[in-house]
């Protein structure tokens, strides 16, 4: 009998379970069938892999040797399968780009700019609340690029082999209904909003912790937070139900005023991610350059952000969170 990957998985399952009975249950086999399979594997490898005892099984010296190899071989094969699947899903002719992004104005602006920069390229998009989900889709070859973001200096999603480049760093602004007294000023002290309810889009970053910490430094605990889609956040702000948290590039919207928070207690770092395998470097350079131009255009369309940028020459370095 030739040794196969399924045999190595069986050996690992037995070692992890600590008994043939538990391993058989985990593998969906009857115990006699698993015992017979183990005997065939041991004959192929030339000796016993496990010692049977009253309280289960324990690996022999040969078993430890084989288990050590399975810790190398099985992950390597799994990685090969993932890489092959990713390679197969990736179009290498440059005729298509699959973009992912979290909610916000940059994804649409990037698609618009690529229509001019790469007119022969078909562009599709995928939106998600989750940076981790987007990173997984990149790793699997289901996306070519992803626009995501992280709090301040927080690292990007921890997914092997991906490249992440910074597009820009923005302060977090607040959205208020037009006509509110606080909307008349150039900036707003966070403490002045202590009695407000809040609205923000959901995410899997550390926004909740960062925002709560910023409020604590301002001397209060935030009241109710409505986590919902961007359109609902806008509605809650327009009707005066809540104050919204948003990126500084949030586009001008009827019934809303966006204002910076004094002292910039929260910032958001925009990132572009991709898997370098299967993509020509010039394509990544083009998309990154267009993403940065898309951000600059979004910033220029916001009067409040343009004024903030004119007053601040240094990049903020505090923490931020997931905002619309």
MIDRENDO-284062 format. One record per atom (N, C-alpha, C, CB): residue in one letter; x negated, y negated, z. Coordinates in steps of 0.001 Angstrom, whole numbers, plus 500000, padded with zeros to 6 digits. Glycine has a CB too. Layout:
N
AXYZ/...
This chain:
324
X499159501198500000/X500000500000500000/X499126498756500000/X500950499992501220/X499443497804499127/X498731496542499096/X499386495557500067/X498703495967497664/X498540494829500766/X499026493858501727/X499673492674501005/X497881493381502633/X500841492229501479/X501570491119500879/X501816490042501926/X502905491601500270/X502216488884501438/X502478487777502347/X503566488131503359/X502880486534501561/X504565488872502922/X505654489221503833/X505144490083504986/X506773489955503077/X504082490862504720/X503505491668505789/X502823490766506828/X502495492688505210/X502120489733506357/X501484488794507277/X502536488054508107/X500612487790506501/X503650487712507466/X504729487047508209/X505320487980509261/X505834486570507245/X505385489253508936/X505885490226509902/X504956490327511108/X506044491599509243/X503648490387510853/X502673490458511946/X502788489217512834/X501228490591511387/X502895488057512202/X503009486825512980/X504294486815513814/X502973485603512051/X505380487303513222/X506659487325513947/X506584488227515169/X507790487791513024/X505930489357515031/X505802490276516168/X504972489639517271/X505165491609515725/X503862488999516875/X502995488364517877/X503729487235518588/X501710487827517219/X504486486430517858/X505198485299518462/X506335485766519363/X505745484378517374/X507005486863518964/X508123487364519764/X507649488100521003/X508996488280518930/X506505488765520896/X505981489512522041/X506584490880522220/X506194488740523275/X507519491258521361/X508098492595521428/X508694492935520075/X509173492691522548/X508750494223519767/X509333494655518499/X510830494381518470/X509065496146518264/X511485494501519608/X512933494277519646/X513268492827519289/X513497494626521040/X512570491889519923/X512819490476519636/X512415490119518210/X512065489593520627/X511304490671517746/X510858490382516381/X511847490921515362/X509470490977516131/X512380492104515610/X513358492684514693/X514591491790514604/X513754494106515147/X515027491267515740/X516185490366515745/X515880489104514946/X516584490000517191/X514694488536515161/X514319487314514453/X514213487533512947/X513000486787514987/X513765488721512555/X513579489021511126/X514835489583510476/X512440490005510947/X515857489869511278/X517089490431510734/X516949491889510331/X517533489628509550/X516116492627511064/X515886494048510761/X516293494911511954/X514396494299510396/X516536496165511684/X516710497132512768/X515327497462513320/X517453498432512273/X515256497729514632/X513944497981515219/X513240499191514604/X514083498181516708/X513932500293514318/X513223501417513686/X512613501032512346/X514168502593513495/X513316500204511580/X512792499788510282/X511551498928510458/X513859499024509488/X511566498028511466/X510391497198511712/X509223498043512196/X510709496107512734/X509491499020513050/X508418499900513539/X507783500672512387/X508961500884514596/X508611501162511473/X508087501903510330/X507256500991509443/X509230502533509522/X507721499757509249/X506963498803508426/X505632498473509081/X507775497511508199/X505627498296510397/X504384497994511092/X503392499139510945/X504653497710512570/X503874500380511020/X502967501520510864/X502336501514509468/X503722502851511107/X503114501188508446/X502556501133507082/X501510500020506971/X503685500908506039/X501778498871507592/X500822497772507557/X499531498168508270/X501425496509508198/X499669498837509417/X498484499237510173/X497662500258509396/X498885499810511536/X498318501166508685/X497561502112507853/X496801501382506763/X498495503156507228/X497432500356506166/X496774499605505101/X495566498829505614/X497759498652504448/X495642498394506881/X494552497594507440/X493538498434508202/X495109496531508352/X493830499697508400/X492842500602508971/X492845500742510470/X491535500175508567/X493880500279511151/X493911500448512595/X495119499777513215/X492649499901513211/X495294500023514529/X496439499461515241/X496277497952515420/X496609500145516608/X497347497245515229/X497348495795515393/X497885495371516754/X498168495149514297/X498711496210517355/X499319495866518639/X499272497066519572/X500775495388518448/X499101496773520844/X499231497784521884/X500638497664522470/X498126497614522995/X501373498802522528/X502706498795523108/X502602499013524611/X503598499876522457/X503335498213525344/X503345498343526788/X504748498200527342/X502430497316527416/X504827498291528644/X506135498235529304/X506824496890529063/X505981498481530811/X506029495852528945/X506617494519528842/X506495493925527427/X505955493591529847/X506246494779526450/X506188494286525085/X504923494726524375/X506286492785525072/X504471493913523450/X503280494254522678/X502223493182522868/X503620494419521182/X500952493603522713/X499827492690522798/X498864493020521664/X499123492783524187/X498339491979521010/X497469492194519856/X496170492872520269/X497170490867519159/X495743493817519452/X494430494433519620/X493375493496519052/X494366495827518926/X492108493920519142/X491033493104518556/X491253492947517053/X489642493742518833/X491636494054516381/X491939493961514952/X493145493062514728/X492196495358514355/X494138493185515587/X495314492339515458/X494977490868515595/X496341492721516485/X494086490526516545/X493675489127516704/X492963488617515466/X492770488971517924/X492120489488514862/X491434489097513622/X492439488787512528/X490477490207513157/X493436489673512364/X494435489468511315/X495275488226511605/X495342490705511184/X495665488037512866/X496462486867513227/X495700485574512961/X496874486939514696/X494395485587513238/X493588484399512968/X493612484052511484/X492142484613513437/X493567485085510643/X493622484834509192/X495005484347508771/X493256486112508408/X496061484862509412/X497404484417509033/X497584482928509331/X498476485243509776/X496885482432510368/X496997481006510707/X496373480128509629/X496329480724512058/X495533480715508817/X494927479981507698/X495690480231506399/X493451480385507526/X495981481510506134/X496559481900504846/X497997481400504695/X496519483420504691/X498839481618505698/X500252481274505547/X500483479772505362/X501025481757506752/X499854478899506175/X500021477464505902/X499478477058504539/X499335476650506977/X498366477703504110/X497803477361502811/X498761477736501681/X496455478061502615/X499407478882501803/X500358479295500774/X501583478382500783/X500782480762500985/X502047478015501981/X503183477096502070/X502847475760501429/X503597476889503530/X501636475275501682/X501212474012501069/X501117474143499551/X499859473565501644/X500627475291499077/X500574475526497637/X501965475499497028/X499899476861497338/X502924476125497691/X504298476119497189/X504869474711497130/X505182476997498061/X504617473920498184/X505109472542498187/X504459471718497086/X504855471891499541/X503143471881496919/X502449471127495889/X502913471522494491/X500953471328496015/X503119472818494284/X503581473273492977/X504980472738492673/X503576474805492914/X505857472770493698/X507213472245493509/X507178470754493240/X508083472537494736/X506321470036493985/X506210468599493762/X505677468300492365/X505304467966494818/X504666469060491948/X504087468879490616/X505133469131489539/X502882469816490415/X505920470186489717/X506918470529488710/X508001469462488594/X507549471868489039/X508285468775489725/X509342467767489702/X508859466426489169/X509908467585491086/X507538466249489074/X506984464956488702/X506802464870487200/X505655464714489410/X507458463892486585/X507251463636485169/X505911462942484996/X508406462781484575/X505085463449484147/X503742462908484001/X503601462059482742/X502731464031483978/X504674461833482008/X504565461077480765/X504819459586480952/X505529461624479750/X505064459139482198/X505284457730482441/X506621457225481964/X504223456952481804/X507518458092481531/X508790457652480988/X509867457458482025/X509258458617479988/X509593457788483286/X510604457671484330/X509948457319485646/X511409458970484463/X510593456452486409/X510167456152487767/X511354456352488697/X509604454704487877/X511139457084489764/X512184457316490759/X511797456559492021/X512378458851491051/X512573455539492330/X512269454662493448/X513220454931494609/X512351453193493017/X512686454919495800/X513505454997496995/X513300453752497832/X513176456256497807/X514252453457498685/X514093452292499535/X515116452255500645/X514185451040498719/X514750451578501727/X515719451280502756/X516521450068502306/X515032451030504129/X517602449805503022/X518478448701502687/X517698447387502686/X519653448631503669/X518067446462501828/X517392445178501746/X517277444728500307/X516016445252502386/X516826443487500088/X516826442930498736/X515688443398497851/X516785441462498816/X514662444027498405/X513471444296497600/X513680445387496562/X512331444677498495/X514486446394496856/X514649447491495910/X515264446990494601/X515523448600496521/X516344446245494699/X516963445707493490/X516050444759492752/X518245445005493830/X515326443919493502/X514407442974492866/X513266443701492164/X513847441998493901/X512800444804492736/X511732445574492100/X512237446220490817/X511188446648493063/X513433446787490847/X514006447370489630/X514106446313488540/X515398447980489916/X514536445111488902/X514663444021487933/X513315443664487328/X515280442789488592/X512291443575488146/X510971443199487635/X510371444309486778/X510027442867488793/X510593445567487149/X510056446668486343/X510720446743484978/X510233447992487073/X511959446263484873/X512631446251483574/X511860445400482571/X514067445729483717/X511195444349483069/X510370443514482188/X508941444029482087/X510360442074482685/X508388444499483223/X506988444931483222/X506788446267482525/X506476445024484637/X507803447132482548/X507710448458481913/X509015448735481178/X507417449585482974/X509270448029480071/X510583448106479412/X510934449487478873/X510633447125478287/X509947450339478618/X510240451664478099/X510444452715479171/X509151452093477201/X510463452304480438/X510559453240481549/X511974453285482104/X509575452863482650/X512479454498482284/X513775454685482928/X513569454686484443/X514457456012482452/X514345453860485158/X514196453727486602/X515468454202487295/X513877452264486991/X515311455102488255/X516430455522489094/X516097455186490542/X516727457050488925/X517133455050491379/X516907454655492762/X517622455592493729/X517370453220492983/X517102455611494941/X517684456396496035/X517558455561497306/X516969457804496195/X518680455245497946/X518658454454499174/X518844455351500384/X519745453370499143/X518181455004501470/X518279455794502704/X518092454869503893/X517224456944502729/X518694455242505029/X518449454518506271/X517093454897506859/X519566454800507285/X516536456013506441/X515429456637507161/X514124456565506384/X515759458080507470/X513105455944506985/X511775455964506381/X511207457375506347/X510830455040507144/X511506458157507386/X510991459528507409/X511590460357506276/X511291460190508762/X512882460146505988/X513494460868504877/X512838460481503560/X515001460592504821/X512586459191503360/X511934458741502132/X510531459335502008/X511864457208502094/X509808459372503119/X508468459961503081/X508540461442502712/X507763459784504441/X509533462147503232/X509697463556502873/X509992463741501397/X510803464178503691/X510817462862500833/X511134462949499410/X509905462657498554/X512265461980499055/X509060461743499009/X507802461502498299/X506920462745498330/X507054460305498913/X506787463338499508/X505919464508499663/X506409465680498830/X505835464916501127/X507729465794498656/X508302466894497880/X508311466618496382/X509707467172498348/X507906465427495973/X507920465092494561/X509283464702494031/X507409466230493783/X510216464384494908/X511556463981494480/X511639462474494240/X512593464400495524/X510658461730494743/X510527460311494473/X509102460026494024/X510897459469495720/X508950458968493225/X507615458529492832/X507094457437493757/X507627458031491392/X507978456542494189/X507601455446495083/X508725455222496082/X507302454139494283/X508357454691497245/X509363454359498253/X509012453038498903/X509474455472499316/X510003452168498975/X509891450924499736/X510398451204501141/X510696449751499059/X509548450981502120/X509938451233503498/X509354450123504355/X509458452639503984/X509452450280505644/X508912449263506529/X508721449813507921/X509818448048506565/X507899449139508699/X507616449560510067/X507555448343510967/X506295450359510143/X507712448599512257/X507588447542513254/X506149447047513316/X508046448040514638/X505966445771513192/X504664445157513407/X503480445987512969/X504511444839514820/X502702446446513956/X501503447233513664/X501743448735513748/X500397446851514613/X502998449169513849/X503284450608513926/X502824451308512656/X504793450856514154/X502386452567512747/X501931453287511550/X503102453691510673/X501126454527511943/X502854453936509396/X503914454429508511/X504283455863508866/X503475454344507038/X505352456394508257/X505742457778508544/X504567458734508398/X506876458211507619/X504421459620509364/X503259460518509426/X503494461719508516/X502993460987510889/X503257461518507235/X503405462586506242/X502081462748505510/X504567462276505235/X501495463960505497/X500173464132504889/X500145463766503408/X499715465559505059/X499005463255502980/X498654463021501579/X499297461776500966/X499041464212500773/X500196461104501658/X500830459923501075/X499934458703501230/X502195459664501727/X500057457798500265/X499371456504500315/X500407455443500670/X498657456171498946/X500080454593501623/X500960453467501989/X500170452176501856/X501523453625503448/X500733451221501113/X500109449913500955/X501069448836501450/X499712449660499473/X500512447841502095/X501332446750502618/X501744445795501510/X500579445992503710/X503017445446501494/X503539444457500549/X503513443072501180/X504975444821500107/X504040442955502384/X504101441675503084/X504523441913504519/X505076440698502382/X504354440896505348/X504814440925506737/X505745439737506936/X503608440884507753/X506950439998507417/X507964438957507600/X508353438821509063/X509203439262506759/X508728437624509484/X509388437489510778/X510813438027510683/X509391436012511247/X511355438415511805/X512762438793511882/X513574437532512181/X513001439898512976/X514609437299511384/X515493436153511568/X516808436625512191/X515751435427510214/X517629435669512551/X518987435970512991/X519973435349512010/X519238435448514434/X521124436009511868/X522225435509511054/X523322435003511981/X522768436614510095/X523810433798511678/X524915433232512441/X525985432743511479/X524429432079513357/X527207432673511977/X528284432119511167/X528027430637510925/X529656432332511850/X528302430175509710/X528182428752509399/X528993427929510402/X528656428466507950/X528472426794510755/X529203425902511635/X528912426073513098/X530622426076511422/X528250427149513473/X527914427311514893/X526842426292515272/X527423428766515194/X526932425719516454/X525958424691516848/X524510425145516729/X526221424262518263/X524222426404517109/X522841426886517043/X522314426946515611/X522743428260517679/X523223427031514640/X522791427119513246/X522265425795512722/X523934427589512378/X522428424718513469/X521995423408512979/X520501423173513174/X522773422315513676/X519898423913514092/X518481423719514348/X517618424477513362/X518144424142515751/X516314424175513373/X515369424854512487/X515018426249512980/X514107424032512347/X515044426452514299/X514772427752514887/X515568427886516166/X513264427941515155/X515665429129516663/X516523429413517809/X515719430174518851/X517782430221517383/X515828429734520088/X515226430477521198/X516041431750521428/X515166429604522505/X515359432881521561/X516062434135521786/X516915434056523056/X515062435300521882/X516420433368524077/X517167433256525330/X518501432546525135/X516339432518526368/X518604431694524117/X519857430978523863/X520954431913523357/X519627429857522852/X520581433140522996/X521534434119522468/X521847435208523488/X520988434749521190/X521532434948524754/X521671435986525791/X523102436481525946/X521183435455527122/X524090435645525660/X525490436039525861/X526135436609524597/X526292434848526341/X525359436779523544/X525919437227522269/X525968438749522179/X525103436665521110/X526871439240521333/X526806440621520857/X526027440616519555/X528239441242520664/X525529441794519152/X524550441866518070/X525009442830516990/X523184442290518607/X524501442630515783/X524768443540514663/X523469443800513929/X525843442954513695/X523269445046513560/X522052445435512847/X522308446748512128/X520841445563513821/X521563447005511063/X521680448286510379/X520902449353511150/X521166448180508921/X521294450623511058/X520572451674511781/X519247451996511110/X521425452937511877/X518421452732511815/X517142453174511272/X516482454128512240/X516221451979510982/X515389454759511810/X514711455706512696/X513376455160513188/X514494457034511980/X513201453847513090/X512009453225513633/X512186452872515096/X511654451990512841/X511364451957515582/X511388451634517015/X512060450293517264/X509966451617517586/X513007449901516399/X513638448593516568/X514293448436517936/X514669448372515481/X515042449428518374/X515767449297519635/X514819448967520779/X516536450581519945/X513692449674520843/X512726449416521909/X512106448033521776/X511634450477521902/X511743447665520548/X511097446369520325/X512053445225520635/X510596446259518879/X513295445364520187/X514273444306520416/X514595444179521905/X515556444579519615/X514795445304522570/X515087445274524001/X513931444649524777/X515370446690524520/X512704444987524380/X511542444412525063/X511468442902524841/X510246445082524575/X511774442461523614/X511756441022523334/X512815440299524163/X511985440761521830/X513990440900524279/X515045440297525098/X514632440245526571/X516361441086524944/X513973441306527044/X513519441320528437/X512519440202528687/X512891442677528788/X511622439983527726/X510664438885527884/X511377437535527904/X509624438913526754/X512531437465527206/X513311436223527194/X514230436110528405/X514135436135525919/X514262437135529258/X514992437041530503/X516398437596530506/X515050435669530896/X516734438475529557/X518085439037529563/X518077440433528957/X519060438125528793/X519179441144529182/X519417442444528560/X520475442255527480/X519868443519529617/X520218442705526255/X521194442465525191/X522514443175525450/X520631442910523857/X523581442508525055/X524897443098525156/X525089444102524019/X525991442007525122/X526325444407523706/X526642445451522724/X525923445225521394/X528148445510522490/X525421446328520828/X524807446303519501/X525669447117518551/X523349446856519541/X526113446503517458/X526844447208516410/X525833447652515355/X527967446302515781/X525638448950515215/X524753449483514174/X525621449970513019/X523843450646514728/X525528449307511888/X526405449638510772/X525753449188509472/X527800448980510945/X526446449377508349/X525872449017507056/X525775447493506907/X526715449614505913/X525023447060505897/X524756445639505730/X526034444835505531/X523827445422504559/X526957445323504698/X528195444590504445/X528991444407505729/X529042445317503399/X529027445410506574/X529755445300507839/X529052444352508802/X529912446677508485/X527717444368508806/X526982443407509629/X527339441983509216/X525456443637509509/X527341441743507903/X527680440412507396/X529081440011507854/X527588440377505853/X530031440930507741/X531403440621508151/X531474440282509640/X532332441803507837/X530813441064510481/X530852440810511918/X530269439442512262/X530094441903512667/X529249439028511503/X528673437701511738/X529607436614511220/X527292437582511064/X530171436803510033/X531040435790509443/X532257435477510314/X531497436244508077/X532813436498510955/X534004436284511782/X533647435910513221/X534873437536511778/X532363435765513516/X531946435348514843/X531890436433515881/X532831434315515314/X531981437690515462/X531952438804516403/X530551439038516957/X532461440069515732/X529535438775516140/X528178439117516544/X527174438184515874/X527864440581516197/X525966438211516405/X524802437609515764/X524036438745515100/X523898436818516798/X523626438566513865/X522941439630513146/X521438439474513177/X523412439678511727/X520734440600513149/X519283440614512992/X518972440959511540/X518607441633513977/X518099440190510910/X517843440408509488/X516397440102509156/X518776439548508631/X515970440605508029/X514675440218507509/X514743438781507030/X514229441157506372/X513602438119507052/X513572436717506629/X513951436555505161/X512190436128506871/X513812437617504384/X514150437555502960/X515624437812502686/X513322438551502195/X516454437919503744/X517876438175503522/X518443437101502600/X518653438211504869/X519141437498501527/X519555436522500510/X520629435574501021/X520062437240499274/X520703434355500466/X521769433419500836/X523142434068500657/X521674432127499991/X523988433935501672/X525290434598501688/X526348433613502175/X525260435866502591/X527468433474501459/X528520432547501890/X528971432840503315/X529717432621500941/X529120431780504090/X529598431923505455/X528526432222506474/X530601432977505507/X527268432376506030/X526172432729506934/X525049431707506881/X525630434109506591/X524378431558508013/X523140430792508105/X522090431702508733/X523334429467508943/X520907431738508145/X519817432506508748/X518809431533509356/X519128433437507691/X518310431894510526/X517359431041511236/X516274431899511881/X518082430184512305/X515037431377511949/X513964432102512646/X514124432013514147/X512597431559512242/X513536432987514828/X513480432972516282/X512209432255516722/X513531434414516857/X512331431356517673/X511176430605518149/X510108431551518690/X511598429599519232/X508878431302518296/X507771432126518767/X507578433428518036/X507954432414520178/X508448433736517070/X508357434956516261/X508177436202517128/X507199434844515270/X509162436542517960/X509006437706518840/X509080439038518107/X510058437677519907/X509593439066516867/X509748440306516115/X509294440095514680/X511211440795516153/X508546441055514149/X508157441000512737/X508373442356512076/X506684440563512593/X508418442339510765/X508674443538509968/X507640443627508849/X510120443524509384/X507005444797508720/X505963444992507714/X506508445834506576/X504711445657508332/X506568445262505380/X507051445972504203/X505933446830503617/X507584444978503147/X506257448069503255/X505277449012502724/X505779449635501424/X504971450109503759/X504843449981500568/X505135450801499389/X504348452094499523/X504773450049498050/X505041453223499413/X504390454515499562/X504507455355498307/X504974455260500730/X503522456224498091/X503567457161496977/X502604458318497236/X503221456449495649/X502791459375496476/X501879460521496513/X500946460380495316/X502663461904496482/X499628460291495541/X498718459993494427/X498622461085493374/X497361459729494959/X498914462320493741/X498802463406492767/X499893463281491713/X498887464777493467/X499488463292490446/X500458463238489359/X500805461839488894/X501693463919489773/X500260460814489547/X500517459432489135/X499219458781488692/X501165458621490285/X499244458151487534/X498071457417487095/X497866456201488004/X498215456984485610/X496602455873488335/X496355454724489215/X496935453424488684/X494878454552489427/X496973453255487350/X497490452002486807/X498993451863487065/X497203451919485305/X499714452990487138/X501149452920487440/X501348452447488865/X501830454293487228/X500572453008489807/X500678452575491197/X500316451106491336/X499780453425492095/X499276450666490632/X498880449261490696/X499988448358490172/X497594449031489900/X500639448781489092/X501709447972488513/X502894447865489455/X502157448559487183/X503318448995490015/X504486448979490892/X504183448180492155/X504917450417491255/X502983448326492708/X502625447569493909/X502625446071493618/X501244448010494437/X502043445675492486/X502017444253492128/X503425443710491936/X501193444035490853/X504286444489491292/X505656444034491074/X506446443986492380/X506360444944490072/X506159444908493305/X506821444872494608/X506438443608495369/X506460446120495434/X505171443227495300/X504740441998495970/X505367440768495324/X503214441882495942/X505489440779494002/X506158439664493327/X507641439627493681/X505980439771491803/X508243440797493795/X509659440855494179/X509854440261495567/X510178442311494144/X508937440566496485/X509033439985497822/X508867438473497773/X507983440599498749/X507884437994497015/X507664436551496924/X508897435843496368/X506442436251496046/X509542436465495378/X510757435881494823/X511881435842495838/X511198436652493603/X512027436925496622/X513072436957497644/X512813435904498714/X513158438351498284/X511550435721499077/X511209434708500078/X511515433307499561/X509728434813500467/X511237433056498290/X511468431728497718/X512949431382497636/X510851431644496337/X513800432391497546/X515240432126497438/X515884431806498779/X515937433314496820/X515148431980499866/X515675431680501201/X515113430342501661/X515317432812502221/X515967429327501765/X515495428006502202/X514902428061503606/X516643426992502164/X515554428808504498/X515057428867505872/X513701429562505938/X516061429591506771/X513511430598505098/X512210431276505107/X511148430399504448/X512302432642504384/X511498429718503370/X510533428832502716/X510054427757503687/X511154428181501461/X510979427220504487/X510584426217505481/X509699426851506541/X511824425572506135/X510054428057506983/X509228428739507991/X507819428971507458/X509869430085508404/X507713429430506206/X506400429697505626/X505565428426505522/X506552430333504251/X506228427307505261/X505505426038505165/X504928425619506514/X506428424943504632/X505553426105507600/X505110425734508940/X504133426732509547/X506296425587509841/X504028427922508961/X503184428975509541/X502194429461508484/X504054430166510073/X500943429372508792/X499905429781507855/X499300431122508192/X498831428754507807/X499563431623509410/X498992432898509820/X500065433958509830/X498334432788511198/X499688435203509509/X500619436323509531/X500979436676510962/X500024437541508814/X502264436805511301/X502629437203512663/X502142438602512965/X504140437125512864/X501866438848514250/X501297440161514596/X502024440835515743/X499840440016514951/X503247440388516038/X504001441041517088/X504795442194516520/X504922440054517787/X505573442880517379/X506303444075516951/X507643443694516365/X506496445046518121/X508211444617515557/X509520444361514961/X510325445624514935/X509386443792513554/X511431445594514163/X512289446757514077/X513014446836512774/X513264446760515185/X513892447798512654/X514676448035511442/X515822447044511367/X515212449480511404/X515816446216510331/X516821445168510188/X517335445165508762/X516244443782510566/X518521444506508484/X519063444550507135/X518303443705506141/X520472444121507153/
